[in-house]
Amino acid sequence: MKISRIETFLVPPRWLFCRVETDEGLIGWGEPVVEGRAEVVRSAVEVLSEYLIGEDPLRIEQHWQVLTKGGFYRGGPVLSSAVAGLDQALWDIAGQAYGAPVHALLGGPVRDRVRVYSWVGGDDPNEIAEAVAAQVEAGMTAVKMNASGQLSAIPTAAEVANVVRRVAAAREVLGDGRDVAIDFHGRATAAGVRRILPEIAPFHPLFVEEPLLPEQAHLLHDVVTASPVPVATGERLFGRAEFLTPLQAGVAVLQPDLSHAGGISEVRRIGAMAEPYGAVLAPHCPLGPIALAASLQIAFSTPNFLIQEQSIGMHYHDGGAELLDYVVDPEPFRFVNGHIRRPEAPGLGITVDEAAVRAAAREGHAWRNPVWRHDDGSFAEW
């Protein structure tokens, strides 16, 4: 069996899909994308495809080694995301070829269901209680929210109080039996986050995500040491080597993204590397159905897995397509009491609606993340 064709599809609301076809008729799907830079990743996929055409798709590890190390300049979000999507597609083909879900090829399932959480915004504290209540009504047992909008380098008393009010509003609706995770989105400084975390600790967040920017990993140890709340990070890290400093700093939760951090092949290794440090995996996934399907295969085969992000109904989709618009059968993504049952279909466990993808690709998208500024006109982290 040989790879005969690789196509990419830029589809709303902000995603990029790739389709890998073989000469024996098997087709694998992947989701190689950097949000806001999808067109650039598309070009990288096209370049990497030059190597894959004519190759045996089942030699996944060999291809991963060549795609990640075959160029003198390596790594970074664009290249690692291009590799990630292609890697997902190759695992999808392998599962179909062997007649098994990917989690079976990774050693078999270690759980019967996977806990998931939903996004509830958080920039506007007045909307928190209503959004959280809707998720509770839908049966979710965990939600994630932004800690704040933009933050000053040294947060004011009012900014700290606003964060506390947001978290308190969520906790009041959730009660003690459900969880809330708090996403700082890299908007805080080390000094700022050390000021805020003790104030929200009484509300027992599941974790605080990206309290610092990824380039400030050398400061994580001080934040972790000072924090009464478990610290999570990793959505903007792209390989095992980049996760080593956070692990050594004592981060409790790693959040590699299956569409950024080298795909299924690399994320399973990141999970294994985290085990000796006592860290757990909560893959980042505000993306489409293929990325979520790949994430779930990791979740079902990773012992130190915590919880899975998913983007159904997320505000980034407003005015665009939804995750379920691109699959033939939404059943693999059906939530039961805040969990997803183990998929048993071969490959990634979903059937992509190719007609819907091709139709959406005719529209395409040019999604860009917002650019924020402080009151004085200077750049602010989004």
Helices and strands as residue ranges (DSSP letters): E 3-11, E 15-22, E 27-30, H 38-52, H 60-69, H 76-98, H 102-105, E 113-119, G 125-127, H 128-137, E 142-146, H 157-174, E 179-183, H 190-200, G 201-203, E 208-209, G 214-219, H 220-226, E 231-233, H 240-249, E 253-254, H 263-274, G 275-277, E 280-281, H 289-301, E 308-309, G 315-317, G 323-326, G 331-333, E 335-336, E 339-341, H 354-363, E 372-373, E 379-380
